Amino acid sequence: MAYKITEECINCGACEPECPNQAISAGDTVYVIDWTKCEECVGSHAESQCAAVCPVDCCVPDPDHKESREELEAKHKKLKG
């Protein structure tokens, strides 16, 4: 499943440059993740980079966008060409 950024975000921006798909951007009050570009770093890294660098643990799996490992791998291939 894609990740999302919760309202606990402190707007530090640590996550944005770590995303291999440029899925993270500044929102009105917190950073946001475009779930269509988020593939949990499957194919790029061993763990989700946004969650790994977030100092307040507000990058969490989004239950509204569940995807299987196979779907995430396919998304990675589609995004990377």
DAKARA-V563189 format. One record per backbone hydrogen bond with DSSP energy under -0.5 kcal/mol. CO is the residue of the C=O (numbers start at 1). NH is the residue of the N-H. Records with the same first field share a line. If there is no record, write none. Layout:
CO=NH ; NH
This chain:
2=62
4=6 ; 60
6=9
13=17
15=18 ; 19
16=19
19=22
23=34
25=32
30=27
32=25
33=35
34=37 ; 38
37=39
39=42
41=44 ; 45
48=52
49=53
50=54
54=57
58=6 ; 60
60=4
61=63
62=65
65=2
68=72
69=73
70=74
71=75
72=76
73=77
74=78
75=79
76=80
77=81
